[in-house]
Amino acid sequence: MRAAYVGEPSTADPAGAVLVGDVPAPVAPDGWVEAEVRAGALNMHDVFTLRGIAKPAGDGPHVIGSDAAVVHNGQAFVVYPVLPADNAAGRTVTHATLLPDAGHGMLAERVVVPHAHLVPKPAGLSWEEAACLPTAWLTAWRMLFTKAQAGPGKLVLVQGAGGGVATAATALAVAAGATVVVTSRSAEKRERSLALGASAALESGARLPQLADIVVETVGPATFEHSMLSTRAGGTIVVCGGSTGFTAPLHLARLFAREVTVSGSTMGTLEEFRDLVAFVDGHGIRPAVDSTADLADAGRQVGRMLAGDAFGKLCVRVS
Ligand SMILES: NC(=O)c1ccc[n+]([C@@H]2O[C@H](COP(=O)([O-])OP(=O)(O)OC[C@H]3O[C@@H](n4cnc5c(N)ncnc54)[C@H](OP(=O)(O)O)[C@@H]3O)[C@@H](O)[C@H]2O)c1
Protein backbone atom coordinates (compact mmCIF):
# COMPACT_ATOMS: atom_id res chain seq x y z
CA MET A 1 0.00 0.00 0.00
CA ARG A 2 1.13 3.59 -0.62
CA ALA A 3 2.11 5.82 2.26
CA ALA A 4 4.11 8.92 3.14
CA TYR A 5 6.96 7.94 5.42
CA VAL A 6 10.25 9.15 6.84
CA GLY A 7 13.27 8.53 4.62
CA GLU A 8 16.45 9.89 6.20
CA PRO A 9 15.48 12.28 9.04
CA SER A 10 16.87 15.77 8.39
CA THR A 11 17.01 18.77 10.69
CA ALA A 12 17.77 21.10 7.80
CA ASP A 13 15.30 19.73 5.26
CA PRO A 14 12.38 17.88 6.90
CA ALA A 15 10.20 18.33 3.79
CA GLY A 16 12.87 16.52 1.77
CA ALA A 17 12.80 13.66 4.27
CA VAL A 18 9.27 12.69 3.16
CA LEU A 19 9.19 9.65 0.89
CA VAL A 20 6.01 8.39 -0.77
CA GLY A 21 5.85 4.78 -1.91
CA ASP A 22 4.89 1.25 -1.03
CA VAL A 23 5.19 0.05 2.56
CA PRO A 24 3.93 -3.17 4.20
CA ALA A 25 0.24 -3.08 5.16
CA PRO A 26 -0.27 -2.83 8.93
CA VAL A 27 -1.61 -5.73 10.98
CA ALA A 28 -4.37 -4.97 13.50
CA PRO A 29 -3.57 -5.93 17.11
CA ASP A 30 -6.43 -7.28 19.27
CA GLY A 31 -9.16 -4.68 19.64
CA TRP A 32 -7.93 -2.70 16.63
CA VAL A 33 -9.56 -2.52 13.20
CA GLU A 34 -8.46 -1.74 9.65
CA ALA A 35 -9.67 1.41 7.90
CA GLU A 36 -9.17 3.08 4.52
CA VAL A 37 -7.87 6.62 4.77
CA ARG A 38 -9.60 9.24 2.62
CA ALA A 39 -7.72 12.32 3.84
CA GLY A 40 -5.15 13.36 6.42
CA ALA A 41 -3.68 16.58 7.78
CA LEU A 42 -0.17 17.57 8.81
CA ASN A 43 1.10 18.98 12.09
CA MET A 44 4.35 20.29 13.53
CA HIS A 45 4.66 16.91 15.22
CA ASP A 46 5.28 15.42 11.76
CA VAL A 47 8.14 17.90 11.35
CA PHE A 48 9.59 16.74 14.66
CA THR A 49 9.46 13.16 13.35
CA LEU A 50 10.99 14.14 10.01
CA ARG A 51 13.77 15.95 11.88
CA GLY A 52 14.44 12.85 13.99
CA ILE A 53 13.36 14.56 17.24
CA ALA A 54 10.23 12.44 17.74
CA LYS A 55 11.22 8.79 17.36
CA PRO A 56 8.44 6.36 16.40
CA ALA A 57 8.47 2.87 17.84
CA GLY A 58 9.45 -0.09 15.67
CA ASP A 59 11.82 -0.57 12.76
CA GLY A 60 9.90 1.40 10.15
CA PRO A 61 9.29 2.51 7.54
CA HIS A 62 7.73 5.13 9.79
CA VAL A 63 4.51 6.45 8.25
CA ILE A 64 3.86 10.08 9.23
CA GLY A 65 0.55 11.74 10.14
CA SER A 66 -1.62 11.84 13.25
CA ASP A 67 -4.80 12.97 11.56
CA ALA A 68 -7.17 10.98 9.38
CA ALA A 69 -10.71 10.76 8.12
CA VAL A 70 -11.38 7.14 7.22
CA VAL A 71 -13.87 4.54 6.04
CA HIS A 72 -14.45 1.39 8.09
CA ASN A 73 -17.14 -1.14 7.16
CA GLY A 74 -18.62 1.37 4.71
CA GLN A 75 -19.01 4.12 7.32
CA ALA A 76 -17.13 7.41 7.65
CA PHE A 77 -15.14 8.23 10.78
CA VAL A 78 -12.52 10.56 12.19
CA VAL A 79 -9.78 8.95 14.26
CA TYR A 80 -8.94 9.93 17.83
CA PRO A 81 -5.14 10.01 17.54
CA VAL A 82 -3.83 9.52 21.08
CA LEU A 83 -2.85 6.33 22.87
CA PRO A 84 -2.62 6.13 26.67
CA ALA A 85 0.95 5.84 27.88
CA ASP A 86 2.94 5.74 31.06
CA ASN A 87 4.59 9.04 31.86
CA ALA A 88 8.07 9.44 33.31
CA ALA A 89 6.77 8.94 36.86
CA GLY A 90 5.26 5.59 35.87
CA ARG A 91 1.71 6.91 36.21
CA THR A 92 -0.71 6.17 33.39
CA VAL A 93 -1.95 9.32 31.71
CA THR A 94 -5.03 9.28 29.54
CA HIS A 95 -3.69 11.24 26.58
CA ALA A 96 -0.03 10.94 25.76
CA THR A 97 1.35 9.12 22.73
CA LEU A 98 0.26 9.96 19.20
CA LEU A 99 -0.56 7.04 16.89
CA PRO A 100 2.45 7.66 14.59
CA ASP A 101 4.79 7.57 17.62
CA ALA A 102 3.50 4.06 18.29
CA GLY A 103 4.33 3.10 14.69
CA HIS A 104 0.83 3.72 13.30
CA GLY A 105 1.04 6.84 11.12
CA MET A 106 -2.13 7.87 9.30
CA LEU A 107 -0.85 9.07 5.88
CA ALA A 108 -1.32 5.67 4.28
CA GLU A 109 -3.96 4.00 2.14
CA ARG A 110 -4.78 1.61 4.98
CA VAL A 111 -4.30 2.04 8.72
CA VAL A 112 -5.10 0.14 11.88
CA VAL A 113 -6.62 1.97 14.86
CA PRO A 114 -8.22 0.98 18.16
CA HIS A 115 -11.91 0.36 17.41
CA ALA A 116 -12.98 2.76 20.17
CA HIS A 117 -11.02 5.57 18.47
CA LEU A 118 -13.41 5.71 15.51
CA VAL A 119 -15.78 8.64 15.96
CA PRO A 120 -18.48 9.17 13.30
CA LYS A 121 -17.52 11.90 10.83
CA PRO A 122 -19.90 14.88 10.69
CA ALA A 123 -21.76 14.53 7.38
CA GLY A 124 -21.42 18.25 6.63
CA LEU A 125 -17.62 18.13 6.52
CA SER A 126 -15.52 17.16 3.52
CA TRP A 127 -12.93 14.45 4.07
CA GLU A 128 -10.13 17.00 4.45
CA GLU A 129 -12.14 19.24 6.77
CA ALA A 130 -12.84 16.22 8.97
CA ALA A 131 -9.15 15.29 8.92
CA CYS A 132 -8.34 18.65 10.59
CA LEU A 133 -10.08 17.69 13.82
CA PRO A 134 -7.88 15.06 15.54
CA THR A 135 -4.79 17.04 16.53
CA ALA A 136 -5.04 20.81 16.07
CA TRP A 137 -8.76 21.12 16.75
CA LEU A 138 -8.70 18.77 19.73
CA THR A 139 -5.81 20.78 21.15
CA ALA A 140 -7.73 24.04 20.72
CA TRP A 141 -10.82 22.49 22.31
CA ARG A 142 -9.00 21.45 25.46
CA MET A 143 -7.21 24.81 25.69
CA LEU A 144 -10.45 26.78 25.50
CA PHE A 145 -12.91 24.64 27.42
CA THR A 146 -10.95 22.35 29.78
CA LYS A 147 -7.99 24.55 30.68
CA ALA A 148 -10.05 27.74 30.53
CA GLN A 149 -13.74 28.55 30.48
CA ALA A 150 -14.28 30.20 27.11
CA GLY A 151 -17.85 31.28 26.48
CA PRO A 152 -20.22 34.25 26.49
CA GLY A 153 -18.82 37.32 28.22
CA LYS A 154 -15.20 36.17 27.83
CA LEU A 155 -12.59 37.94 25.71
CA VAL A 156 -10.25 35.43 24.08
CA LEU A 157 -6.97 36.52 22.50
CA VAL A 158 -5.62 34.12 19.86
CA GLN A 159 -1.98 34.72 18.98
CA GLY A 160 -0.61 33.80 15.51
CA ALA A 161 -4.04 33.73 13.94
CA GLY A 162 -3.16 31.76 10.83
CA GLY A 163 -2.01 28.57 12.55
CA GLY A 164 -3.85 25.27 12.61
CA VAL A 165 -4.53 25.44 16.36
CA ALA A 166 -5.17 29.19 16.16
CA THR A 167 -7.79 29.00 13.38
CA ALA A 168 -9.49 26.20 15.34
CA ALA A 169 -9.44 28.27 18.54
CA THR A 170 -10.91 31.28 16.75
CA ALA A 171 -13.76 29.31 15.19
CA LEU A 172 -14.54 27.34 18.37
CA ALA A 173 -14.43 30.35 20.70
CA VAL A 174 -16.66 32.37 18.35
CA ALA A 175 -19.16 29.50 18.15
CA ALA A 176 -19.12 29.25 21.96
CA GLY A 177 -20.18 32.90 22.20
CA ALA A 178 -16.87 34.43 23.28
CA THR A 179 -15.49 37.66 21.84
CA VAL A 180 -12.31 36.85 19.94
CA VAL A 181 -9.37 39.13 19.17
CA VAL A 182 -6.53 37.72 17.08
CA THR A 183 -3.02 38.83 16.20
CA SER A 184 -1.10 37.94 13.08
CA ARG A 185 1.98 39.13 11.21
CA SER A 186 0.03 38.99 7.98
CA ALA A 187 -2.64 41.46 6.84
CA GLU A 188 -4.22 38.73 4.71
CA LYS A 189 -4.46 36.33 7.66
CA ARG A 190 -5.94 39.09 9.83
CA GLU A 191 -8.59 39.66 7.18
CA ARG A 192 -9.37 35.95 6.97
CA SER A 193 -9.67 35.72 10.76
CA LEU A 194 -12.36 38.38 10.70
CA ALA A 195 -14.22 36.17 8.23
CA LEU A 196 -13.98 33.33 10.80
CA GLY A 197 -15.83 35.56 13.25
CA ALA A 198 -13.05 37.36 15.15
CA SER A 199 -14.19 40.78 16.39
CA ALA A 200 -10.81 42.39 15.86
CA ALA A 201 -7.58 41.39 14.15
CA LEU A 202 -4.41 43.20 15.20
CA GLU A 203 -0.80 43.20 14.08
CA SER A 204 1.39 40.93 16.21
CA GLY A 205 2.40 42.87 19.34
CA ALA A 206 -0.28 45.57 19.03
CA ARG A 207 -1.99 46.82 22.20
CA LEU A 208 -5.44 45.33 22.82
CA PRO A 209 -8.30 47.78 23.39
CA GLN A 210 -9.27 45.66 26.42
CA LEU A 211 -7.34 43.01 28.35
CA ALA A 212 -8.15 39.38 27.60
CA ASP A 213 -9.67 36.82 29.97
CA ILE A 214 -8.04 33.94 28.07
CA VAL A 215 -5.02 33.87 25.78
CA VAL A 216 -4.45 30.99 23.35
CA GLU A 217 -0.67 30.85 23.06
CA THR A 218 0.84 28.61 20.37
CA VAL A 219 3.57 30.90 19.05
CA GLY A 220 6.00 31.04 21.98
CA PRO A 221 8.83 33.53 22.45
CA ALA A 222 7.68 35.84 19.62
CA THR A 223 4.37 36.56 21.37
CA PHE A 224 4.62 35.38 24.97
CA GLU A 225 5.57 38.71 26.52
CA HIS A 226 2.68 40.32 24.65
CA SER A 227 0.41 37.58 26.00
CA MET A 228 1.44 38.50 29.57
CA LEU A 229 0.85 42.19 28.89
CA SER A 230 -2.53 41.48 27.32
CA THR A 231 -4.04 39.31 30.09
CA ARG A 232 -6.36 40.84 32.69
CA ALA A 233 -5.82 40.29 36.40
CA GLY A 234 -6.99 36.78 37.19
CA GLY A 235 -6.87 35.77 33.53
CA THR A 236 -5.39 32.62 32.00
CA ILE A 237 -2.77 32.06 29.33
CA VAL A 238 -3.02 28.54 27.89
CA VAL A 239 0.13 27.29 26.16
CA CYS A 240 0.20 24.24 23.88
CA GLY A 241 3.39 24.82 21.93
CA GLY A 242 5.84 27.29 20.53
CA SER A 243 6.17 27.79 16.78
CA THR A 244 9.03 30.24 17.42
CA GLY A 245 10.82 28.27 20.15
CA PHE A 246 10.32 26.89 23.62
CA THR A 247 12.00 29.40 25.93
CA ALA A 248 10.27 32.68 26.70
CA PRO A 249 10.81 35.35 29.37
CA LEU A 250 8.25 35.37 32.17
CA HIS A 251 7.59 38.71 33.93
CA LEU A 252 7.22 37.32 37.46
CA ALA A 253 5.86 40.50 39.03
CA ARG A 254 3.09 40.65 36.47
CA LEU A 255 2.36 36.96 37.01
CA PHE A 256 1.96 37.16 40.80
CA ALA A 257 0.69 40.70 41.25
CA ARG A 258 -2.07 40.19 38.70
CA GLU A 259 -2.60 36.54 39.66
CA VAL A 260 -2.35 35.37 36.07
CA THR A 261 -2.49 31.62 35.48
CA VAL A 262 -0.19 30.10 32.87
CA SER A 263 -1.56 26.70 31.98
CA GLY A 264 0.03 24.01 29.82
CA SER A 265 -2.17 21.88 27.58
CA THR A 266 -1.58 18.87 25.36
CA MET A 267 -4.00 17.22 22.96
CA GLY A 268 -7.11 15.89 24.73
CA THR A 269 -9.01 12.84 25.92
CA LEU A 270 -11.31 10.63 23.86
CA GLU A 271 -14.26 12.16 25.69
CA GLU A 272 -13.07 15.67 24.74
CA PHE A 273 -12.67 14.51 21.14
CA ARG A 274 -16.24 13.23 21.05
CA ASP A 275 -17.44 16.54 22.54
CA LEU A 276 -15.44 18.48 19.94
CA VAL A 277 -16.83 16.50 17.01
CA ALA A 278 -20.40 16.89 18.30
CA PHE A 279 -19.87 20.65 18.81
CA VAL A 280 -18.44 21.12 15.30
CA ASP A 281 -21.34 19.14 13.85
CA GLY A 282 -23.97 20.94 15.92
CA HIS A 283 -22.68 24.41 15.08
CA GLY A 284 -22.03 23.68 11.40
CA ILE A 285 -18.38 24.75 11.77
CA ARG A 286 -16.14 24.17 8.73
CA PRO A 287 -12.41 23.94 9.62
CA ALA A 288 -10.17 26.33 7.69
CA VAL A 289 -8.19 24.29 5.16
CA ASP A 290 -5.24 26.12 3.65
CA SER A 291 -4.79 23.62 0.85
CA THR A 292 -5.04 19.95 -0.03
CA ALA A 293 -2.39 18.02 -1.93
CA ASP A 294 -2.29 14.47 -3.26
CA LEU A 295 -0.40 11.93 -1.16
CA ALA A 296 2.47 12.11 -3.66
CA ASP A 297 2.94 15.78 -2.71
CA ALA A 298 2.88 15.34 1.10
CA GLY A 299 6.44 16.68 1.29
CA ARG A 300 5.36 19.89 -0.44
CA GLN A 301 2.70 20.41 2.25
CA VAL A 302 5.37 20.01 4.95
CA GLY A 303 7.39 22.68 3.16
CA ARG A 304 4.41 25.02 3.11
CA MET A 305 3.90 24.53 6.85
CA LEU A 306 7.54 25.43 7.49
CA ALA A 307 7.31 28.52 5.29
CA GLY A 308 4.70 29.97 7.70
CA ASP A 309 2.38 31.29 4.97
CA ALA A 310 -0.50 28.90 5.51
CA PHE A 311 -3.89 29.88 6.88
CA GLY A 312 -5.47 26.86 8.53
CA LYS A 313 -4.64 23.22 8.03
CA LEU A 314 -2.45 21.59 5.39
CA CYS A 315 -4.32 18.52 4.19
CA VAL A 316 -3.46 15.48 2.10
CA ARG A 317 -5.87 13.51 -0.11
CA VAL A 318 -5.09 9.82 0.26
CA SER A 319 -7.76 7.89 -1.68
N1 LIG B 1 0.65 20.31 22.83
C1 LIG B 1 -0.09 19.83 21.85
O1 LIG B 1 -0.87 18.91 22.02
C2 LIG B 1 0.02 20.47 20.50
C3 LIG B 1 -0.90 20.14 19.49
C4 LIG B 1 -0.82 20.83 18.28
C5 LIG B 1 0.20 21.76 18.08
N2 LIG B 1 1.08 22.00 19.07
C6 LIG B 1 2.15 23.00 18.92
O2 LIG B 1 1.54 24.27 18.81
C7 LIG B 1 2.29 25.11 17.95
C8 LIG B 1 1.40 25.61 16.84
O3 LIG B 1 0.94 24.52 16.08
P1 LIG B 1 0.10 24.76 14.76
O4 LIG B 1 -0.22 23.43 14.21
O5 LIG B 1 -1.01 25.70 15.00
O6 LIG B 1 1.23 25.46 13.86
P2 LIG B 1 1.09 26.25 12.50
O7 LIG B 1 -0.17 25.87 11.82
O8 LIG B 1 2.38 26.05 11.78
O9 LIG B 1 0.94 27.79 12.95
C9 LIG B 1 1.92 28.52 13.61
C10 LIG B 1 1.49 29.98 13.72
O10 LIG B 1 2.46 30.66 14.54
C11 LIG B 1 2.56 31.99 14.10
N3 LIG B 1 3.95 32.46 13.99
C12 LIG B 1 4.97 31.80 13.46
N4 LIG B 1 6.08 32.55 13.55
C13 LIG B 1 5.73 33.71 14.16
C14 LIG B 1 6.43 34.89 14.54
N5 LIG B 1 7.75 35.03 14.31
N6 LIG B 1 5.75 35.87 15.16
C15 LIG B 1 4.44 35.74 15.39
N7 LIG B 1 3.72 34.64 15.04
C16 LIG B 1 4.37 33.64 14.44
C17 LIG B 1 1.95 32.08 12.74
O11 LIG B 1 0.89 32.98 12.83
P3 LIG B 1 0.75 34.23 11.82
O12 LIG B 1 1.41 33.81 10.55
O13 LIG B 1 -0.72 34.38 11.73
O14 LIG B 1 1.43 35.39 12.49
C18 LIG B 1 1.50 30.69 12.40
O15 LIG B 1 0.26 30.75 11.80
C19 LIG B 1 3.48 24.25 17.49
O16 LIG B 1 4.58 24.50 18.34
C20 LIG B 1 2.99 22.83 17.69
O17 LIG B 1 4.03 21.90 17.89
C21 LIG B 1 1.02 21.38 20.27
The ligand as an SDF file (V2000), in Angstrom:
LIG
                    3D

 48 52  0  0  0  0  0  0  0  0999 V2000
    0.6470   20.3110   22.8290 N   0  0  0  0  0  0  0  0  0  0  0  0
   -0.0860   19.8270   21.8460 C   0  0  0  0  0  0  0  0  0  0  0  0
   -0.8650   18.9050   22.0200 O   0  0  0  0  0  0  0  0  0  0  0  0
    0.0200   20.4740   20.4950 C   0  0  0  0  0  0  0  0  0  0  0  0
   -0.8960   20.1450   19.4870 C   0  0  0  0  0  0  0  0  0  0  0  0
   -0.8190   20.8280   18.2760 C   0  0  0  0  0  0  0  0  0  0  0  0
    0.1960   21.7650   18.0800 C   0  0  0  0  0  0  0  0  0  0  0  0
    1.0760   22.0020   19.0710 N   0  0  0  0  0  0  0  0  0  0  0  0
    2.1510   23.0000   18.9160 C   0  0  0  0  0  0  0  0  0  0  0  0
    1.5380   24.2740   18.8110 O   0  0  0  0  0  0  0  0  0  0  0  0
    2.2950   25.1060   17.9500 C   0  0  0  0  0  0  0  0  0  0  0  0
    1.4040   25.6110   16.8380 C   0  0  0  0  0  0  0  0  0  0  0  0
    0.9410   24.5200   16.0810 O   0  0  0  0  0  0  0  0  0  0  0  0
    0.0980   24.7600   14.7570 P   0  0  0  0  0  0  0  0  0  0  0  0
   -0.2180   23.4340   14.2100 O   0  0  0  0  0  0  0  0  0  0  0  0
   -1.0070   25.6990   14.9980 O   0  0  0  0  0  0  0  0  0  0  0  0
    1.2320   25.4620   13.8580 O   0  0  0  0  0  0  0  0  0  0  0  0
    1.0900   26.2550   12.4990 P   0  0  0  0  0  0  0  0  0  0  0  0
   -0.1730   25.8680   11.8160 O   0  0  0  0  0  0  0  0  0  0  0  0
    2.3780   26.0480   11.7760 O   0  0  0  0  0  0  0  0  0  0  0  0
    0.9400   27.7890   12.9480 O   0  0  0  0  0  0  0  0  0  0  0  0
    1.9250   28.5210   13.6060 C   0  0  0  0  0  0  0  0  0  0  0  0
    1.4940   29.9850   13.7210 C   0  0  0  0  0  0  0  0  0  0  0  0
    2.4620   30.6630   14.5430 O   0  0  0  0  0  0  0  0  0  0  0  0
    2.5590   31.9910   14.1010 C   0  0  0  0  0  0  0  0  0  0  0  0
    3.9510   32.4580   13.9950 N   0  0  0  0  0  0  0  0  0  0  0  0
    4.9730   31.7980   13.4590 C   0  0  0  0  0  0  0  0  0  0  0  0
    6.0800   32.5510   13.5510 N   0  0  0  0  0  0  0  0  0  0  0  0
    5.7350   33.7140   14.1640 C   0  0  0  0  0  0  0  0  0  0  0  0
    6.4340   34.8890   14.5410 C   0  0  0  0  0  0  0  0  0  0  0  0
    7.7500   35.0300   14.3090 N   0  0  0  0  0  0  0  0  0  0  0  0
    5.7500   35.8740   15.1590 N   0  0  0  0  0  0  0  0  0  0  0  0
    4.4360   35.7360   15.3910 C   0  0  0  0  0  0  0  0  0  0  0  0
    3.7220   34.6380   15.0380 N   0  0  0  0  0  0  0  0  0  0  0  0
    4.3680   33.6440   14.4360 C   0  0  0  0  0  0  0  0  0  0  0  0
    1.9550   32.0850   12.7360 C   0  0  0  0  0  0  0  0  0  0  0  0
    0.8930   32.9810   12.8280 O   0  0  0  0  0  0  0  0  0  0  0  0
    0.7450   34.2270   11.8180 P   0  0  0  0  0  0  0  0  0  0  0  0
    1.4060   33.8120   10.5480 O   0  0  0  0  0  0  0  0  0  0  0  0
   -0.7210   34.3790   11.7260 O   0  0  0  0  0  0  0  0  0  0  0  0
    1.4260   35.3900   12.4860 O   0  0  0  0  0  0  0  0  0  0  0  0
    1.5000   30.6920   12.3990 C   0  0  0  0  0  0  0  0  0  0  0  0
    0.2590   30.7490   11.7980 O   0  0  0  0  0  0  0  0  0  0  0  0
    3.4850   24.2500   17.4850 C   0  0  0  0  0  0  0  0  0  0  0  0
    4.5750   24.4980   18.3370 O   0  0  0  0  0  0  0  0  0  0  0  0
    2.9870   22.8340   17.6890 C   0  0  0  0  0  0  0  0  0  0  0  0
    4.0340   21.9010   17.8910 O   0  0  0  0  0  0  0  0  0  0  0  0
    1.0170   21.3830   20.2720 C   0  0  0  0  0  0  0  0  0  0  0  0
  1  2  1  0
  2  3  2  0
  2  4  1  0
  4  5  1  0
  4 48  2  0
  5  6  2  0
  6  7  1  0
  7  8  2  0
  8  9  1  0
  8 48  1  0
  9 10  1  0
  9 46  1  0
 10 11  1  0
 11 12  1  0
 11 44  1  0
 12 13  1  0
 13 14  1  0
 14 15  2  0
 14 16  1  0
 14 17  1  0
 17 18  1  0
 18 19  2  0
 18 20  1  0
 18 21  1  0
 21 22  1  0
 22 23  1  0
 23 24  1  0
 23 42  1  0
 24 25  1  0
 25 26  1  0
 25 36  1  0
 26 27  1  0
 26 35  1  0
 27 28  2  0
 28 29  1  0
 29 30  1  0
 29 35  2  0
 30 31  1  0
 30 32  2  0
 32 33  1  0
 33 34  2  0
 34 35  1  0
 36 37  1  0
 36 42  1  0
 37 38  1  0
 38 39  2  0
 38 40  1  0
 38 41  1  0
 42 43  1  0
 44 45  1  0
 44 46  1  0
 46 47  1  0
M  CHG  2   8   1  16  -1
M  END
$$$$
